[in-house]
Amino acid sequence: MTPLRILLIEDEEADYLLIARHLRTNGLTATLRWAKDGPELAAALETGGWDLVLSDYKVIGLDFKDTLRLLNSRFSHVPVLLVSGSIGEETAVELLKSGVTDFILKDRLARLIPAIERSLNEAAEKRKRKEAEEQLSAREEAYRHLSQAYRVLLDSVPDGIVHLSPDLKVRWANIAAQRMFALGADSLAPDSRCHVVFWKDNEPCPSCPVVRSLASHRNEIGYFASRDDSREFEIRAIPVADQRGDIEGIIEIVRDISAHRKLEEQFRQAQKMESIGTFAGGIAHDFNNILSAILGYAEIALEHLKEDHPARKSVHTILEAGLRASHLTKDLLMFSRKQVCRKEPVDVNLLITRIEKFIRRVIGEDIQFETRLAKEPLCVFADSHQLDQVLMNFATNARDAMPGGGYLTISTERLEIDRRFVDAHGFGRLGPHVRIAIADTGKGMDQQTAAKIFDPFFTTKEMGKGTGLGLSVVYGIVMEHQGHVLVETEPGKGTVFTVTLPLIEESKREEPRGEDRERVRGGSETILLAEDDGAVRELYVRVLEQFGYTVLTAVNGEEAVRVFAGHPDTVDLLILDLVMPRMNGKQALEAIHRIRPGMKGVFISGYAPENIQQKDLLEVHMEILYKPVSPKELLRVVRTLLDAP
């Protein structure tokens, strides 16, 4: 057994020896330290580690009450036994109240050992009780902190969280739920039921997931629309069981999924547009090859016919029909976004001002046209020709919607898209935008029609009056420019189309280069032509050879590389179809550049394929021509490239 460490405060040596012998002869194993005055007591207190203190009441130089207070402050868990001569009863009671554990008279030391044992046991119990109280207090404090943290956490969650009793009374609702349903302080009374508080119904809905969860004892999920149908909610009900397995409550999680539903609808629309766009792009590619041959040979035939030739008018008609067909393919390509978009900084206000006169011609004199443009420049990174097409499409639709006349207004303003806008509309990226609003006072549309207007080939016009591609093309262009387009309409109250485009810092624009208007000239250089369509290849060979050029031909990219490898120093210019089997035009150009770096050329194609990024085409410094290409345009570009340094 570990010896007890006992501090004995006694100024009489005889009494000290008497007490020490009594402890020893009664079998108490102890290490005894004698403090007979103030300095020795101070030294003993500094040492510390005492299990028990025995003290006389009267010690020279010490006041017992001061000593007792000092001991209690330094060693509150150590019992103090008063071993002294006779003292008054009132003094003894006062000392016991002040912290003395027991009182033993020096002439009755037989009580000392039992008093020591009892006081040590009481001290041990006191320590255990104090430790238990401290642990309980620590657990209560930890629980309080945890409860507070959980409350902060639940109030920080954007979803509504509600605790319900089995009889559907609301026990608690987090801040998100209160905001979601605009609940006031008096809305969550102790007897308030969830279907009354949240849905303003006197009875719970039969399909309510909370009701189903109470019956099934499982997690349940359901969907509800607000009364004005502007918001949709997902509701999850999670049962909480007690130790016996009985349901004692329900945790209800409410999520506003309105924005999510809008995104789903937009994603489905984008998928539909993408699939139809791929199909339209393939049609446009093949159709452009056919048109290239029709328009090219018609132009050649026209060159060989005299002014008074009876067939000249028929050839003119063929050319005009072919050009109309080429416009249709351009619309298809624009819709499918398979055409290279040449973007540059464009001030939307200046663009609208520039095409204002063309819009007036399109809509006619019986429609009053007005622009309300922002005073500040609104610069976007865009293809100005495509934006022209967007505005002209809207103007054409407005004209058709106002056969008896009306008003057409185009306005612009700066718009800052923030998180609130994105949550409300389900689209948009944060930052400054320009909002272009095109409003007419026409006959408007119902919501079923408005939901389909951006679908390809959907039209409300009479048979033969429209292709159904106009607004599909608009949709494709706006998406290509990382913008969005919305429609607000109502039968008899007109239509407002709103286009949002991201703004950029205004920068200096390059002036477009004017076309070379010189007469078409030929030459004697050698040209490598790679074209997989036989009719188009034969047309280009005939035109080039007619103007003096030597033409080497290939039917695909691989053959073009082999032909060039056989004539690396002879070929002066490349003409490569962008879309060819085995190896496309860009891959063929890269292989040829490994043989002869810096070789010049021109790409010709009906569209930009998916495996060739538009930025890649613009970075190779090759001229790009889109089918159908007229013979004169081909000859002009060839001569310009050959004459360039």
C-alpha positions as CSV (number, residue, x, y, z in Angstrom):
1,M,0.0,0.0,0.0
2,T,1.4,3.4,-0.9
3,P,2.2,5.3,2.4
4,L,0.0,8.3,3.2
5,R,1.7,11.7,3.0
6,I,0.6,13.5,6.2
7,L,1.4,17.1,7.1
8,L,1.5,17.6,10.9
9,I,1.3,21.2,12.1
10,E,2.5,21.2,15.8
11,D,4.8,23.5,17.8
12,E,5.3,21.1,20.7
13,E,7.9,18.3,19.9
14,A,6.5,16.0,22.6
15,D,3.0,16.2,21.1
16,Y,4.5,15.6,17.6
17,L,6.3,12.5,18.9
18,L,3.2,11.3,20.7
19,I,1.0,11.6,17.6
20,A,3.7,10.0,15.3
21,R,4.1,7.0,17.7
22,H,0.3,6.6,17.9
23,L,0.0,6.4,14.1
24,R,2.9,4.0,13.8
25,T,1.8,1.6,16.6
26,N,-1.7,1.5,15.2
27,G,-0.5,0.2,11.8
28,L,-0.9,3.3,9.7
29,T,1.7,3.4,7.0
30,A,2.5,7.1,6.5
31,T,5.2,9.5,5.6
32,L,5.0,12.3,8.2
33,R,6.2,15.9,7.8
34,W,6.5,18.1,10.8
35,A,5.8,21.8,10.4
36,K,6.4,23.6,13.8
37,D,6.2,27.2,12.6
38,G,5.3,29.5,9.7
39,P,8.4,29.1,7.5
40,E,8.3,25.3,7.7
41,L,4.5,25.4,6.9
42,A,5.2,27.6,3.9
43,A,7.9,25.1,2.7
44,A,5.6,22.2,3.2
45,L,2.8,23.9,1.3
46,E,5.1,24.5,-1.6
47,T,6.0,20.8,-1.7
48,G,2.3,19.8,-1.9
49,G,1.0,16.4,-2.6
50,W,-0.5,15.8,0.9
51,D,-3.2,13.2,1.5
52,L,-4.1,14.5,5.0
53,V,-3.4,17.5,7.3
54,L,-3.3,17.2,11.2
55,S,-3.0,20.5,13.0
56,D,-3.0,21.8,16.5
57,Y,-5.3,24.8,17.1
58,K,-2.7,26.9,18.9
59,V,0.7,27.1,17.1
60,I,3.1,29.9,18.0
61,G,3.3,32.4,15.2
62,L,0.2,31.0,13.4
63,D,-3.5,31.7,13.4
64,F,-5.4,28.5,12.8
65,K,-8.3,30.1,11.0
66,D,-5.8,31.8,8.5
67,T,-4.0,28.5,8.2
68,L,-7.3,26.7,7.5
69,R,-8.3,29.2,4.8
70,L,-4.9,28.8,3.2
71,L,-5.2,25.0,3.2
72,N,-8.7,25.0,1.8
73,S,-7.7,27.4,-1.0
74,R,-4.5,25.4,-1.9
75,F,-5.7,21.8,-1.3
76,S,-9.5,21.8,-1.3
77,H,-9.7,18.0,-1.6
78,V,-7.4,17.3,1.3
79,P,-9.1,16.6,4.7
80,V,-8.0,18.7,7.7
81,L,-8.3,17.1,11.2
82,L,-7.9,19.4,14.2
83,V,-5.8,17.6,16.9
84,S,-5.7,19.8,19.9
85,G,-6.4,20.4,23.6
86,S,-9.7,21.5,24.9
87,I,-11.4,24.3,22.9
88,G,-14.8,25.8,23.3
89,E,-17.8,24.1,21.8
90,E,-18.8,27.1,19.8
91,T,-15.3,27.4,18.4
92,A,-15.3,23.7,17.4
93,V,-18.7,24.1,15.6
94,E,-17.5,27.2,13.8
95,L,-14.3,25.4,12.7
96,L,-16.3,22.4,11.4
97,K,-18.4,24.8,9.4
98,S,-15.3,26.5,8.0
99,G,-13.8,23.3,6.6
100,V,-12.3,21.2,9.4
101,T,-13.2,17.6,8.7
102,D,-13.0,16.4,12.3
103,F,-11.9,17.3,15.8
104,I,-9.8,15.0,18.1
105,L,-8.7,15.9,21.6
106,K,-5.0,15.1,22.3
107,D,-6.0,13.1,25.4
108,R,-8.4,10.9,23.3
109,L,-6.1,9.9,20.4
110,A,-7.9,6.5,20.2
111,R,-10.3,8.3,17.9
112,L,-7.6,9.5,15.6
113,I,-7.2,6.4,13.4
114,P,-10.9,5.9,12.8
115,A,-11.3,9.7,12.1
116,I,-8.5,9.5,9.6
117,E,-10.0,6.5,7.8
118,R,-13.5,8.1,7.8
119,S,-12.2,11.5,6.5
120,L,-10.1,9.8,3.8
121,N,-13.1,7.8,2.6
122,E,-15.3,10.9,2.6
123,A,-12.6,12.8,0.7
124,A,-12.5,10.0,-1.9
125,E,-16.2,10.0,-2.2
126,K,-16.2,13.8,-2.5
127,R,-13.6,13.6,-5.2
128,K,-15.6,11.0,-7.2
129,R,-18.7,13.1,-6.8
130,K,-16.9,16.2,-7.9
131,E,-15.4,14.4,-10.9
132,A,-18.8,13.1,-11.8
133,E,-20.3,16.6,-11.5
134,E,-17.5,18.0,-13.6
135,Q,-18.0,15.3,-16.3
136,L,-21.7,15.9,-16.3
137,S,-21.2,19.6,-16.6
138,A,-18.7,19.1,-19.4
139,R,-21.2,16.8,-21.2
140,E,-24.0,19.3,-20.8
141,E,-21.8,22.1,-22.1
142,A,-20.7,19.9,-25.1
143,Y,-24.3,19.0,-25.7
144,R,-25.3,22.7,-25.6
145,H,-22.5,23.6,-28.1
146,L,-23.5,20.7,-30.3
147,S,-27.1,21.6,-30.1
148,Q,-26.3,25.2,-31.0
149,A,-24.0,24.1,-33.8
150,Y,-26.8,21.8,-35.2
151,R,-29.3,24.7,-35.0
152,V,-26.9,27.0,-36.9
153,L,-26.2,24.2,-39.4
154,L,-29.9,23.5,-40.0
155,D,-30.7,27.2,-40.3
156,S,-27.9,27.5,-42.9
157,V,-29.2,24.7,-45.1
158,P,-31.0,26.2,-48.2
159,D,-33.6,23.4,-48.0
160,G,-36.6,23.7,-45.7
161,I,-36.3,21.3,-42.7
162,V,-39.4,20.7,-40.6
163,H,-39.9,18.5,-37.5
164,L,-43.4,17.1,-37.3
165,S,-45.3,15.2,-34.6
166,P,-47.2,12.0,-35.6
167,D,-50.4,14.1,-35.7
168,L,-48.8,16.5,-38.2
169,K,-48.2,19.3,-35.8
170,V,-45.2,21.5,-36.5
171,R,-42.6,21.2,-33.7
172,W,-39.9,23.2,-35.3
173,A,-39.0,24.7,-38.8
174,N,-35.7,26.1,-39.9
175,I,-35.2,29.6,-41.3
176,A,-35.2,28.3,-44.9
177,A,-38.7,26.7,-44.4
178,Q,-40.0,29.9,-42.8
179,R,-38.7,32.0,-45.7
180,M,-39.8,29.6,-48.3
181,F,-43.4,29.8,-47.2
182,A,-43.3,33.4,-45.9
183,L,-44.1,32.3,-42.3
184,G,-44.5,34.9,-39.6
185,A,-43.8,34.5,-35.9
186,D,-47.4,33.6,-35.2
187,S,-47.6,31.0,-38.0
188,L,-45.8,28.3,-35.9
189,A,-48.2,28.0,-33.0
190,P,-47.8,24.8,-30.9
191,D,-51.0,23.3,-32.3
192,S,-50.4,24.3,-36.0
193,R,-50.5,21.5,-38.5
194,C,-48.2,21.4,-41.5
195,H,-50.9,21.2,-44.2
196,V,-52.5,24.4,-42.8
197,V,-49.2,26.3,-42.2
198,F,-47.5,25.4,-45.5
199,W,-50.3,24.6,-48.0
200,K,-53.3,26.4,-46.6
201,D,-55.4,23.2,-46.8
202,N,-57.7,22.0,-44.0
203,E,-57.0,18.4,-44.7
204,P,-53.7,16.7,-45.6
205,C,-53.3,15.7,-49.3
206,P,-53.8,11.9,-49.8
207,S,-50.6,11.7,-51.7
208,C,-48.6,13.6,-49.0
209,P,-45.3,11.8,-48.4
210,V,-45.6,12.6,-44.7
211,V,-48.9,10.7,-44.5
212,R,-47.4,7.8,-46.5
213,S,-44.3,7.7,-44.3
214,L,-46.4,7.5,-41.1
215,A,-48.1,4.5,-42.6
216,S,-45.2,2.7,-44.2
217,H,-42.5,3.6,-41.6
218,R,-40.2,4.2,-44.6
219,N,-38.7,7.3,-46.3
220,E,-41.2,8.7,-48.8
221,I,-40.9,11.4,-51.5
222,G,-43.5,13.6,-53.3
223,Y,-43.8,16.7,-55.5
224,F,-46.1,19.6,-55.1
225,A,-46.7,22.8,-57.1
226,S,-47.6,26.1,-55.4
227,R,-51.1,27.4,-55.8
228,D,-50.0,29.9,-58.4
229,D,-48.0,27.2,-60.2
230,S,-44.9,29.4,-60.2
231,R,-42.9,27.1,-58.0
232,E,-42.5,23.3,-57.6
233,F,-41.3,21.6,-54.5
234,E,-39.7,18.2,-53.8
235,I,-40.7,16.9,-50.3
236,R,-38.9,14.0,-48.5
237,A,-40.4,12.5,-45.4
238,I,-38.1,10.6,-43.0
239,P,-39.7,8.8,-40.0
240,V,-38.0,9.0,-36.6
241,A,-38.6,5.9,-34.4
242,D,-38.2,5.5,-30.6
243,Q,-36.6,2.6,-28.8
244,R,-39.7,0.4,-29.2
245,G,-39.9,1.1,-33.0
246,D,-42.9,3.4,-32.7
247,I,-42.9,6.6,-34.9
248,E,-42.4,9.5,-32.6
249,G,-42.0,12.1,-35.3
250,I,-41.3,13.0,-39.0
251,I,-38.4,15.0,-40.5
252,E,-39.7,16.7,-43.6
253,I,-37.2,18.2,-46.1
254,V,-38.6,20.6,-48.6
255,R,-36.6,21.7,-51.7
256,D,-37.6,24.3,-54.2
257,I,-36.9,22.6,-57.5
258,S,-38.4,25.3,-59.8
259,A,-35.0,26.3,-61.2
260,H,-34.0,22.7,-61.6
261,R,-37.1,22.0,-63.6
262,K,-36.3,24.9,-65.9
263,L,-32.8,23.6,-66.4
264,E,-34.2,20.1,-67.2
265,E,-36.5,21.6,-69.8
266,Q,-33.7,23.6,-71.3
267,F,-31.4,20.5,-71.4
268,R,-34.1,18.5,-73.2
269,Q,-34.5,21.4,-75.6
270,A,-30.8,21.6,-76.2
271,Q,-30.6,17.8,-76.8
272,K,-33.4,18.0,-79.3
273,M,-31.8,20.9,-81.0
274,E,-28.4,19.1,-81.1
275,S,-29.8,16.0,-82.7
276,I,-31.8,17.8,-85.3
277,G,-28.8,20.1,-85.8
278,T,-26.6,17.1,-86.6
279,F,-29.1,15.9,-89.1
280,A,-29.6,19.3,-90.7
281,G,-25.8,19.8,-91.0
282,G,-25.4,16.6,-92.9
283,I,-28.2,17.5,-95.3
284,A,-26.7,21.0,-95.8
285,H,-23.3,19.5,-96.6
286,D,-24.6,17.2,-99.3
287,F,-27.0,19.8,-100.6
288,N,-24.2,22.4,-100.8
289,N,-22.2,20.0,-103.0
290,I,-25.2,19.7,-105.3
291,L,-25.7,23.4,-105.4
292,S,-22.0,24.0,-106.1
293,A,-22.3,22.0,-109.3
294,I,-25.7,23.6,-110.3
295,L,-24.6,27.2,-109.7
296,G,-21.1,26.7,-111.0
297,Y,-22.1,25.1,-114.4
298,A,-25.1,27.6,-114.7
299,E,-22.6,30.5,-114.3
300,I,-20.3,28.9,-116.9
301,A,-23.2,28.4,-119.3
302,L,-24.3,32.0,-118.8
303,E,-20.8,33.2,-119.7
304,H,-21.0,31.4,-123.0
305,L,-24.5,32.5,-124.0
306,K,-24.9,35.7,-126.0
307,E,-27.2,38.4,-124.6
308,D,-30.0,37.6,-127.1
309,H,-29.8,33.8,-126.6
310,P,-33.3,32.4,-125.8
311,A,-31.8,30.1,-123.1
312,R,-30.2,32.9,-121.2
313,K,-33.4,33.7,-119.3
314,S,-33.8,30.0,-118.2
315,V,-30.2,29.9,-117.0
316,H,-30.8,33.1,-115.0
317,T,-33.9,31.4,-113.4
318,I,-31.7,28.4,-112.5
319,L,-29.1,30.7,-110.8
320,E,-31.8,32.6,-108.9
321,A,-33.4,29.3,-107.7
322,G,-30.0,28.0,-106.7
323,L,-29.2,31.1,-104.7
324,R,-32.5,30.8,-102.8
325,A,-31.6,27.2,-102.0
326,S,-28.1,28.3,-100.8
327,H,-29.8,30.7,-98.4
328,L,-31.8,27.9,-97.0
329,T,-28.7,25.8,-96.5
330,K,-27.1,28.7,-94.7
331,D,-30.0,28.8,-92.4
332,L,-29.7,25.1,-91.7
333,L,-26.0,25.5,-90.9
334,M,-26.6,28.5,-88.7
335,F,-29.3,26.6,-86.9
336,S,-27.0,23.5,-86.4
337,R,-24.1,25.8,-85.5
338,K,-21.8,24.1,-87.9
339,Q,-20.6,27.2,-89.6
340,V,-17.4,29.0,-88.5
341,C,-18.4,32.1,-86.5
342,R,-16.1,35.0,-87.1
343,K,-16.4,37.0,-83.9
344,E,-15.1,40.5,-83.0
345,P,-16.0,43.3,-80.6
346,V,-19.3,44.7,-81.7
347,D,-21.2,47.7,-80.2
348,V,-24.8,46.5,-80.2
349,N,-26.1,50.1,-80.4
350,L,-24.1,50.8,-83.5
351,L,-25.1,47.5,-85.1
352,I,-28.8,48.3,-84.6
353,T,-28.3,51.9,-86.0
354,R,-26.6,50.5,-89.0
355,I,-29.3,48.0,-90.0
356,E,-32.2,50.3,-89.0
357,K,-32.9,51.3,-92.6
358,F,-33.0,47.7,-93.8
359,I,-35.5,46.8,-91.0
360,R,-37.7,49.7,-92.2
361,R,-37.7,48.3,-95.7
362,V,-38.6,44.8,-94.5
363,I,-41.5,45.9,-92.2
364,G,-43.1,48.4,-94.7
365,E,-44.6,51.8,-94.2
366,D,-47.7,50.8,-92.2
367,I,-45.6,49.7,-89.2
368,Q,-44.1,52.4,-87.1
369,F,-40.6,51.5,-86.1
370,E,-38.7,53.0,-83.1
371,T,-35.3,52.3,-81.4
372,R,-34.6,53.1,-77.7
373,L,-30.9,52.5,-77.3
374,A,-28.9,52.9,-74.2
375,K,-26.6,55.9,-74.1
376,E,-23.5,54.0,-73.1
377,P,-21.7,51.6,-75.5
378,L,-22.8,48.0,-75.1
379,C,-19.9,45.9,-76.6
380,V,-20.2,42.2,-77.2
381,F,-17.9,39.6,-78.8
382,A,-20.0,38.5,-81.7
383,D,-20.3,37.9,-85.4
384,S,-22.0,41.0,-86.6
385,H,-23.5,39.4,-89.7
386,Q,-25.2,36.7,-87.5
387,L,-26.6,39.4,-85.1
388,D,-28.0,41.2,-88.2
389,Q,-29.7,37.9,-89.1
390,V,-31.2,37.7,-85.6
391,L,-32.7,41.2,-85.7
392,M,-33.9,40.8,-89.3
393,N,-35.6,37.5,-88.4
394,F,-37.4,39.2,-85.5
395,A,-38.4,42.1,-87.7
396,T,-39.8,39.7,-90.4
397,N,-41.9,37.9,-87.8
398,A,-43.2,41.2,-86.4
399,R,-44.2,42.3,-89.8
400,D,-46.2,39.0,-90.4
401,A,-47.8,39.4,-87.0
402,M,-49.1,42.9,-87.8
403,P,-50.7,42.6,-91.3
404,G,-52.8,45.7,-90.5
405,G,-49.9,47.8,-89.2
406,G,-48.7,48.5,-85.7
407,Y,-45.6,49.4,-83.7
408,L,-42.2,47.7,-83.6
409,T,-39.7,48.8,-81.0
410,I,-36.1,47.7,-80.4
411,S,-34.5,48.7,-77.1
412,T,-31.2,48.0,-75.4
413,E,-30.1,48.3,-71.8
414,R,-27.3,47.1,-69.6
415,L,-28.2,44.1,-67.4
416,E,-26.2,42.8,-64.4
417,I,-27.0,39.0,-64.0
418,D,-26.6,38.0,-60.4
419,R,-27.4,34.8,-58.4
420,R,-31.0,36.0,-57.8
421,F,-31.6,36.3,-61.6
422,V,-30.1,32.9,-62.3
423,D,-32.3,31.3,-59.6
424,A,-35.4,33.0,-60.9
425,H,-34.9,32.2,-64.6
426,G,-32.9,29.0,-64.4
427,F,-30.2,30.2,-66.8
428,G,-27.4,32.8,-67.2
429,R,-23.9,33.3,-66.2
430,L,-22.9,36.0,-63.6
431,G,-21.7,39.3,-64.9
432,P,-22.7,42.3,-67.1
433,H,-24.9,41.6,-70.1
434,V,-26.8,43.6,-72.8
435,R,-30.5,43.0,-73.0
436,I,-32.0,43.5,-76.4
437,A,-35.9,43.7,-76.4
438,I,-37.8,43.5,-79.7
439,A,-41.5,44.3,-79.0
440,D,-44.4,44.4,-81.4
441,T,-48.1,45.1,-81.0
442,G,-49.2,42.2,-83.2
443,K,-51.6,39.4,-82.6
444,G,-49.4,37.5,-80.2
445,M,-49.5,33.8,-79.4
446,D,-50.9,31.4,-76.9
447,Q,-48.5,29.6,-74.5
448,Q,-48.7,26.3,-76.5
449,T,-47.6,28.0,-79.6
450,A,-44.9,30.1,-77.8
451,A,-43.4,26.9,-76.4
452,K,-42.7,25.6,-79.9
453,I,-41.5,28.7,-81.8
454,F,-37.9,27.8,-81.4
455,D,-38.4,24.2,-82.7
456,P,-37.0,23.7,-86.2
457,F,-39.5,23.6,-89.0
458,F,-42.3,24.8,-86.8
459,T,-44.2,27.7,-88.3
460,T,-47.5,29.4,-87.9
461,K,-47.5,30.8,-91.4
462,E,-49.4,29.5,-94.4
463,M,-47.9,26.7,-96.5
464,G,-45.2,28.2,-98.7
465,K,-44.9,31.4,-96.6
466,G,-42.1,30.2,-94.3
467,T,-39.5,27.4,-93.8
468,G,-39.9,27.2,-90.0
469,L,-36.1,27.8,-89.6
470,G,-36.1,31.5,-88.8
471,L,-36.4,31.4,-85.0
472,S,-34.5,28.1,-84.8
473,V,-31.6,29.9,-86.5
474,V,-32.0,32.8,-84.0
475,Y,-31.9,30.3,-81.2
476,G,-28.7,28.7,-82.5
477,I,-27.0,32.0,-83.1
478,V,-27.8,33.3,-79.6
479,M,-26.6,30.0,-78.0
480,E,-23.4,30.2,-80.1
481,H,-22.8,33.7,-78.5
482,Q,-23.3,32.3,-75.0
483,G,-26.6,34.2,-74.6
484,H,-30.2,33.4,-74.1
485,V,-33.5,34.3,-75.8
486,L,-36.9,34.5,-74.1
487,V,-40.4,35.2,-75.4
488,E,-43.3,36.9,-73.6
489,T,-46.5,36.9,-75.5
490,E,-50.3,36.8,-75.1
491,P,-53.0,36.5,-77.8
492,G,-54.1,40.0,-78.8
493,K,-51.4,41.8,-76.8
494,G,-48.3,41.5,-78.9
495,T,-45.0,39.8,-78.4
496,V,-41.7,40.7,-76.8
497,F,-38.5,38.8,-77.6
498,T,-35.6,39.4,-75.2
499,V,-32.0,38.5,-76.1
500,T,-29.3,38.7,-73.4
501,L,-25.6,38.6,-74.5
502,P,-22.5,38.8,-72.2
503,L,-20.7,42.2,-72.4
504,I,-17.0,42.7,-72.9
505,E,-14.8,45.8,-72.5
506,E,-15.1,48.0,-75.5
507,S,-12.0,47.7,-77.7
508,K,-11.0,49.1,-81.0
509,R,-12.5,47.2,-83.9
510,E,-10.6,46.4,-87.1
511,E,-12.2,47.8,-90.2
512,P,-13.4,45.0,-92.5
513,R,-11.3,44.6,-95.6
514,G,-13.0,45.5,-98.8
515,E,-13.3,42.8,-101.5
516,D,-11.0,42.8,-104.5
517,R,-13.1,44.2,-107.2
518,E,-10.5,43.8,-109.9
519,R,-11.3,41.7,-113.0
520,V,-10.8,38.0,-112.5
521,R,-7.3,37.0,-113.7
522,G,-5.8,33.6,-114.4
523,G,-2.2,32.3,-114.2
524,S,0.2,29.5,-114.9
525,E,0.8,28.1,-111.4
526,T,0.2,24.5,-110.3
527,I,-2.7,23.9,-107.8
528,L,-3.4,20.7,-105.8
529,L,-7.2,20.2,-105.5
530,A,-8.6,17.7,-103.0
531,E,-12.4,17.2,-103.3
532,D,-14.3,14.0,-102.7
533,D,-17.5,15.0,-104.6
534,G,-16.9,14.1,-108.3
535,A,-19.1,16.8,-109.8
536,V,-17.7,19.6,-107.7
537,R,-14.1,18.4,-108.4
538,E,-14.7,18.3,-112.1
539,L,-16.2,21.9,-112.0
540,Y,-13.3,23.3,-110.1
541,V,-10.8,21.6,-112.5
542,R,-12.5,23.0,-115.5
543,V,-12.7,26.5,-114.2
544,L,-9.0,26.6,-113.1
545,E,-7.7,25.0,-116.2
546,Q,-9.7,27.4,-118.4
547,F,-7.8,30.2,-116.8
548,G,-4.4,28.7,-117.4
549,Y,-3.7,26.8,-114.1
550,T,-2.2,23.3,-113.9
551,V,-4.4,21.2,-111.6
552,L,-3.4,18.1,-109.7
553,T,-6.4,16.3,-108.2
554,A,-7.1,14.0,-105.2
555,V,-10.3,12.4,-104.0
556,N,-9.5,12.4,-100.2
557,G,-7.0,13.8,-97.7
558,E,-4.6,10.8,-97.8
559,E,-4.3,10.9,-101.6
560,A,-3.7,14.7,-101.4
561,V,-0.7,14.1,-99.1
562,R,0.6,11.4,-101.5
563,V,0.2,13.6,-104.5
564,F,1.9,16.5,-102.8
565,A,4.8,14.3,-101.6
566,G,5.4,13.5,-105.3
567,H,5.5,17.2,-106.3
568,P,6.7,19.0,-103.2
569,D,8.5,21.8,-105.2
570,T,5.9,22.1,-108.0
571,V,2.7,22.8,-106.1
572,D,2.1,26.5,-105.6
573,L,-1.3,26.4,-103.8
574,L,-3.6,24.0,-102.0
575,I,-7.4,23.8,-102.4
576,L,-8.7,21.4,-99.8
577,D,-12.2,20.3,-99.0
578,L,-12.6,20.5,-95.3
579,V,-14.8,17.4,-95.0
580,M,-13.3,14.3,-96.7
581,P,-13.1,10.6,-96.0
582,R,-10.0,9.0,-94.4
583,M,-8.4,12.3,-93.7
584,N,-10.1,15.7,-93.5
585,G,-8.7,18.9,-95.0
586,K,-7.1,20.2,-91.8
587,Q,-5.3,16.9,-91.2
588,A,-4.1,16.8,-94.8
589,L,-2.8,20.4,-94.4
590,E,-0.9,19.5,-91.2
591,A,0.7,16.5,-93.0
592,I,1.7,18.7,-96.0
593,H,3.2,21.3,-93.7
594,R,5.5,18.6,-92.3
595,I,6.8,18.1,-95.8
596,R,6.8,21.8,-96.8
597,P,6.2,24.3,-93.9
598,G,4.2,27.4,-94.7
599,M,2.4,26.0,-97.8
600,K,-0.5,28.3,-98.7
601,G,-4.0,27.2,-99.5
602,V,-7.7,27.6,-99.1
603,F,-10.3,25.5,-97.4
604,I,-13.6,24.9,-99.1
605,S,-16.5,23.2,-97.3
606,G,-20.2,23.1,-96.8
607,Y,-19.9,23.3,-92.9
608,A,-17.4,23.0,-90.0
609,P,-17.5,19.4,-88.8
610,E,-17.6,18.5,-85.1
611,N,-14.1,17.2,-85.0
612,I,-12.6,20.5,-86.1
613,Q,-13.0,23.3,-83.7
614,Q,-13.9,26.7,-85.1
615,K,-10.9,28.3,-83.4
616,D,-8.6,25.7,-85.0
617,L,-9.8,26.8,-88.4
618,L,-9.2,30.5,-87.6
619,E,-5.7,29.8,-86.3
620,V,-4.3,28.0,-89.4
621,H,-4.2,31.3,-91.5
622,M,-6.0,29.6,-94.4
623,E,-8.6,31.3,-96.4
624,I,-12.1,29.7,-95.9
625,L,-14.8,29.5,-98.6
626,Y,-18.2,28.1,-98.0
627,K,-20.1,26.1,-100.6
628,P,-21.6,26.9,-102.9
629,V,-18.6,28.8,-104.2
630,S,-19.0,30.6,-107.6
631,P,-16.3,30.2,-110.2
632,K,-15.5,33.9,-110.1
633,E,-15.1,33.9,-106.3
634,L,-12.8,30.8,-106.5
635,L,-10.6,32.4,-109.2
636,R,-10.5,35.7,-107.3
637,V,-9.3,34.0,-104.0
638,V,-6.8,31.8,-105.8
639,R,-5.2,34.8,-107.6
640,T,-5.2,36.8,-104.3
641,L,-3.4,34.0,-102.4
642,L,-0.9,33.4,-105.2
643,D,0.0,37.1,-105.4
644,A,0.3,37.5,-101.7
645,P,3.8,37.6,-100.2
